[in-house]
Every structure is written in structure tokens, then in C-alpha cells.
């Protein structure tokens, strides 16, 4: 609490930053946190709540009245207002209703509009606050209006002027750096018509997939993107800071999915829910382990005859598993970034297979020599060497093919890939190693 109070006092005359307050709050123990929450400036309550991890959200909103929260929510941009209300609805629907009703009608309308969209649609991430001007407006008047809006804090993070007609249909987009070199005595239309193609906007419709929007931001290095409806009418914009949040969320989801975890469940304080979802994934892994054990059981007599095989078996499976994970991770990430085109699948598979084959040959030679010297059996080195080539080759193939197939079936490539891959590398590794041993050593 001392740190938070010290920070607030030191910055009382400056603009307080919610993320800094959130970082200080996270460092406090439970009792100090409860005390310090009341020190948050009233206009920053909602901002700080959104900056903190989800598990703190309930503690923040319980510490203030609906009216205090509504006043703070009014300071947010429309997309953040919607996020806040939706998160509050999950915790306390009654309080969310009171906060919503305490907001101005204009804010209520924006929130209701944005809530209509699904999570994967671009409209769910846009903010309705946009800086616009009409084609017929004089440049001098546009700059004067913009300066007034900035002074009154009506706009922020604006680098782009959206130019519309009288029916709010989007026609052009002008960066503020270009606006400043326009002829101030002419209209926007007169300035733009000198080189209209330069000001054609890159846009998305409100029902476009957000993944496509993210790729456009990355491809064209955009700071913001206008969002229009099916008729071309300007509805709002998505800014680069929102896109960065989406990219971070997607990367987090990907890591969790590869490990068989769920982001929402792991953030939830309900241990039972997280444990149940983990148990489901572990149950699937248990089944795959049993399948691998059954394969080993088929060669029980071989293992009894050559005890060294039991010592070397984990090496074959481990190398295959790690090689497969490398291919899987690369392909899943490239799919997420849009680096693999639909016609590009064969090139990707070929690359991963060749890499795995090259490593397979290298480590087959190394392990073959080690096994031969270790157990004084030259043919044992041949067996493990051949097995390692087969297993790493299959690991590279399935590590690239499985996520590509899942993507083709519109399934998240990160979900389920690891289970399939683990099963393949274990079964192929054990079967090839023990099968070759049976044929060559017995």
C-alpha cells in the first residue's frame, strides 16, 4: 500500500497511468491489496480493472458503487467500455445492469452495437470514436476542428483522417502528415484528386474474421484501420494497440493449446474447473501411453533376450518426440502468422521431412557408435541407428502434416496435434526399434 500511495502522491499533478497502478497492486498481499484499491482515482477504476489479470476484476468492482464505476467507464473508449461491461456481467449481472443504466445513452448505444458481434468478428474489436471529415470540407476547417477535439480530449491515438461523403460512406484515408502538406485553402476533394490512388484506404468490414484483419495490419504496417458495413458506411476503427493485444492473446492460446490447457480455465480461481480440463487431456495422453506400452508388450521375448534394448528404448522415443515437437511448433506458428499459403503445404512438409532426415542421419551415426561401444555389439548400433532415422523421419512428416490437416478441417492446429504426434513417435519409435532388433539380433 505504501508503494501505491507514494506513486499516487508523486504523480498527483500528472496524468496517472493505469498500467503502473495495476503493476503496484499486483505486488501487494491480499490485505494490503484490499486497502489500496480504495486509493485508486475514481476516474481510473475501470482502466485499472482492465489492466489487471482477470482474477482481480471482481475485487476491484466490489470496492466501488455502480455510479462510481459508471463514471469511470465513461472515460473509456467504446471497445473498452464493452469489454468492461461484458466482464462485469460474468461476475455480477445485477451490478453490470446498474452500471450500464448509469451511462449516457450514447455510450449505451455503442456498447449494444459492439456486443452484437461474435468474438471472431472484426466489429467486436472496433471503437466507434473516429476522426472524420467530408470531401467538401476545407482543409483549414478540418485541422481547426481536429485541434479543438484534441484539446477537449474527445480524441486520442489519432494518426489518420477518414474522409466520407454526405452519407457517411468511406472514400479515402489521409494520414495527418499528408494533411499538413495539403493546400489549406482548398477542399479535401480538391487536394485528394491530385493523386486519389494514394489515399485509397485499406479497410475491413464489421463481419470480417479478426485473423484476416490482424494479417492486414502486419502486411501493411497500419496504425489503424477503418471498419465499414456491407454498404461501405464507416462504423469505427481498429487501432494497432488492440491488434497487439489480439496477437498476444492468440500466442498465449497457442501455447496453452499445445500443452492441452485452456487460457480461461487457468485464469479462473476455480481450481476444480482447471483441474478437470487438465485431467481430460491427461486421460487422452494416458490412452496413448497404453497404446505405446501394448506395442512394447508385443516384443516381450525380444526384450528378455537383449536387456540392452530396454536401456536404449527411451532414447529413440525421446529423440522422435523432440524432433516432432520442433516441426509441430514451427508449422503451427507459421499457420497462425499466415506464412503458409494454401498451395504451400507440400513445400512445408518437404522442408520439415528433409530437416528431420538430416538430423536423423547425424544422430543415428552418433548413437549407433555409442551403443556399439557401450554394449560391445556392433549390430545393436545398426538397429538403434536405423530406428532413429525412421522415427525422426516420421516425426518430421507427422509434425508438419497433422497441423496442416487440422487447419484444412477448420480446427485450431494447436489443439490435438501434440496427442497425435506423441502417439505416432512413441509407437513408430518402439515398433521400429524392437522390430528391427527382432529381425537383426535374434
Secondary structure, 3 states (H helix, E strand, C coil): CHHHHHHHHHCCCCCCCHHHHHHHHHCCCHHHHHHHHCCCCHHHHHHHHHHCCHHHHHHHHHCCCHHHHHHHHCCCCHHHHHHHHHHHHHHCHHHHHHHHHHCCHHHHHHHHHHHCCCCCEHHHHCECCCCEEECCCEHHHHHHHHHHHHHCCCCCCCCEEEEECCCCEEEEEEEHHHHCCCCCCCEHHHHHCCCHHHHCCCEEECCCEHHHHHHHHHHHCCCEEEEECCCCEEEEEEEHHHHHHHHHHHHHHHHHHHCCCCHHHHHCCCHHHHHHHHHHHHHHHHHHHHHHHHHHHCCHHHHHHCCHHHHHHHHHHHHHHHHHHHHHHHHHHHHHHCCCCHHHHHHHHHHHHHHHHHHHHHHHHHHHHHHHHHHCCHHHHHHHHHHHHHHHHHHHHHHHHHHHHHHHCCCCCCCCHHHHHHHHHHHHHHHHHHHHHHHHHC
